[in-house]
Amino acid sequence: MSALTSESRFVDSFETRIADINSVDIDKLHALSMSVAWPHRREDWQFLRDFGHGIAAIDEIGRILGSAMWFPYDGRFATIGMVITSPRLQANGAGQWLMGHALDQVAGRNLGLNATRAARRLYLSLNFVREASVFQCHGEAILPPDMELPPGAAIRAVEADDLEAIAALDSIAFGADRTLLLARLLANSKGVVLTRAGRVEAFSLCRRFGRGHVIGPVVAGNDADAIAVVHPHVVEHAGAFLRLDTREKGGTFADFLSRCGLPIYDIVTTMSLGEPWLPVPGGRGMQEPKTYALVSQALG
């Protein structure tokens, strides 16, 4: 057993052990994320625990010193997220220790994650490679002007029967089947679909998260369709805190977010281990669906 995957170790003079994240009091996990200024509520932690797997580092007096989670979508791919170490331990190798255990659990899969600035060096040391930037856009939403729908398009609320169609679009954009995740999200979100001749060609979901609401995922074949399915959520939450995480640095979609009071607040880095996660730029058809907004930085 290597130092990276030992079951316990001394960290900051206390013996620290690994525990299943589901055995940890959720209030302590909430306190951990608050200690690094992450916005996750208790409910956000519970959603992630219900869908994924994880570990926590606990010292001998019961303090939670770190966490790491993974979200397998099939036998080939998983995302890593919620990798947190308390500020006083970040220089003591606790992050590598936690990641060593997480990587053991997902061995054999290609991996993707979205790295904060503070964690980027850790992931590079574990041979993750950079793929793209994610722009965290948030603020008090501004009521957008009325808009014309793209040619041939109609907008309506998501219905339960839409799950198969939106999962098919999402699978192309994301690169793995997320039907189970999308089913959970539909139960906790308001959604919008864009159709042409009755066929679903774009969708968006919006749910409670952190300080307000987050829009994501958003999947569409072009900027105009993406704007059309995001617009109703911005209208509904005008004057309130709203967030959307996107890899769109420029173009009409990014301009729309800025006009809606959602400027770039922070930038994280999409990274992968194994096969590349994201499509090669220019390698997809003009109308092939792509991800305009992430579910979250943990889930991609």
Beta strands, then each sheet from edge to edge (+ up, - down):
strand 1: 8-11
strand 2: 14-20
strand 3: 53-59
strand 4: 64-72
strand 5: 77-85
strand 6: 110-115
strand 7: 129-140
strand 8: 154-157
strand 9: 190-196
strand 10: 199-209
strand 11: 212-220
strand 12: 241-246
strand 13: 264-273
strand 14: 290-293
sheet 1: 1+ 2- 3+ 4- 5+ 6+ 13- 7+ 12- 11- 10+ 9- 8+
sheet 2: 1+ 2- 3+ 4- 5+ 6+ 13- 7+ 12- 11- 14+
end
